[in-house]
Amino acid sequence: MIRRTLFAAMLAIGAFVAVPASAAHAAACGVDYHCATYYYSDPNHTTQVGYRVWTCGGDMTQVGATSPYSRTSKSPC
């Protein structure tokens, strides 16, 4: 019973997190653009700790961690 409840909660959270991705893409990147944000461990950008990519189709992929220290590149599709 606990597993079912936990699974249902995780499914609901996953659906909630997945829905804003396309809205975030439109706001952060813009329609018909490919964007990549690279996250670093410090303000000097010496060590990359993660990245987030928005494809032209609006899909988002994230690897690693985010941080307040970042650089974003944007290119038309």
TORKOL-4160 file (C-alpha; in steps of 0.2 Angstrom, whole numbers, padded with zeros to 4 digits, m for minus):
77
<pt num="1" X="0000" Y="0000" Z="0000"/>
<pt num="2" X="0014" Y="0012" Z="0004"/>
<pt num="3" X="0023" Y="0008" Z="m0012"/>
<pt num="4" X="0007" Y="0012" Z="m0022"/>
<pt num="5" X="0005" Y="0029" Z="m0013"/>
<pt num="6" X="0023" Y="0033" Z="m0015"/>
<pt num="7" X="0022" Y="0028" Z="m0034"/>
<pt num="8" X="0006" Y="0039" Z="m0036"/>
<pt num="9" X="0014" Y="0054" Z="m0028"/>
<pt num="10" X="0030" Y="0052" Z="m0038"/>
<pt num="11" X="0019" Y="0051" Z="m0054"/>
<pt num="12" X="0010" Y="0067" Z="m0049"/>
<pt num="13" X="0026" Y="0076" Z="m0046"/>
<pt num="14" X="0033" Y="0070" Z="m0062"/>
<pt num="15" X="0018" Y="0076" Z="m0072"/>
<pt num="16" X="0019" Y="0093" Z="m0063"/>
<pt num="17" X="0038" Y="0095" Z="m0067"/>
<pt num="18" X="0036" Y="0089" Z="m0085"/>
<pt num="19" X="0022" Y="0102" Z="m0090"/>
<pt num="20" X="0031" Y="0118" Z="m0087"/>
<pt num="21" X="0046" Y="0113" Z="m0098"/>
<pt num="22" X="0039" Y="0119" Z="m0114"/>
<pt num="23" X="0033" Y="0135" Z="m0105"/>
<pt num="24" X="0050" Y="0138" Z="m0098"/>
<pt num="25" X="0057" Y="0134" Z="m0115"/>
<pt num="26" X="0046" Y="0148" Z="m0123"/>
<pt num="27" X="0051" Y="0160" Z="m0109"/>
<pt num="28" X="0069" Y="0157" Z="m0107"/>
<pt num="29" X="0074" Y="0152" Z="m0125"/>
<pt num="30" X="0061" Y="0158" Z="m0137"/>
<pt num="31" X="0052" Y="0148" Z="m0151"/>
<pt num="32" X="0063" Y="0142" Z="m0165"/>
<pt num="33" X="0079" Y="0143" Z="m0155"/>
<pt num="34" X="0091" Y="0130" Z="m0148"/>
<pt num="35" X="0098" Y="0135" Z="m0131"/>
<pt num="36" X="0111" Y="0128" Z="m0119"/>
<pt num="37" X="0114" Y="0134" Z="m0101"/>
<pt num="38" X="0130" Y="0128" Z="m0093"/>
<pt num="39" X="0132" Y="0129" Z="m0074"/>
<pt num="40" X="0148" Y="0132" Z="m0065"/>
<pt num="41" X="0154" Y="0130" Z="m0047"/>
<pt num="42" X="0160" Y="0148" Z="m0045"/>
<pt num="43" X="0159" Y="0165" Z="m0052"/>
<pt num="44" X="0175" Y="0162" Z="m0062"/>
<pt num="45" X="0167" Y="0148" Z="m0071"/>
<pt num="46" X="0182" Y="0136" Z="m0068"/>
<pt num="47" X="0172" Y="0120" Z="m0065"/>
<pt num="48" X="0157" Y="0115" Z="m0075"/>
<pt num="49" X="0144" Y="0106" Z="m0064"/>
<pt num="50" X="0130" Y="0104" Z="m0076"/>
<pt num="51" X="0120" Y="0109" Z="m0091"/>
<pt num="52" X="0103" Y="0111" Z="m0097"/>
<pt num="53" X="0098" Y="0111" Z="m0116"/>
<pt num="54" X="0082" Y="0116" Z="m0124"/>
<pt num="55" X="0080" Y="0109" Z="m0142"/>
<pt num="56" X="0071" Y="0117" Z="m0156"/>
<pt num="57" X="0056" Y="0105" Z="m0153"/>
<pt num="58" X="0054" Y="0112" Z="m0135"/>
<pt num="59" X="0062" Y="0097" Z="m0126"/>
<pt num="60" X="0073" Y="0100" Z="m0111"/>
<pt num="61" X="0087" Y="0089" Z="m0105"/>
<pt num="62" X="0097" Y="0092" Z="m0089"/>
<pt num="63" X="0113" Y="0084" Z="m0084"/>
<pt num="64" X="0122" Y="0087" Z="m0067"/>
<pt num="65" X="0118" Y="0101" Z="m0055"/>
<pt num="66" X="0112" Y="0119" Z="m0057"/>
<pt num="67" X="0120" Y="0134" Z="m0049"/>
<pt num="68" X="0119" Y="0153" Z="m0049"/>
<pt num="69" X="0134" Y="0154" Z="m0060"/>
<pt num="70" X="0130" Y="0151" Z="m0078"/>
<pt num="71" X="0132" Y="0155" Z="m0096"/>
<pt num="72" X="0118" Y="0153" Z="m0109"/>
<pt num="73" X="0120" Y="0151" Z="m0128"/>
<pt num="74" X="0106" Y="0154" Z="m0140"/>
<pt num="75" X="0105" Y="0149" Z="m0159"/>
<pt num="76" X="0091" Y="0149" Z="m0172"/>
<pt num="77" X="0085" Y="0132" Z="m0177"/>
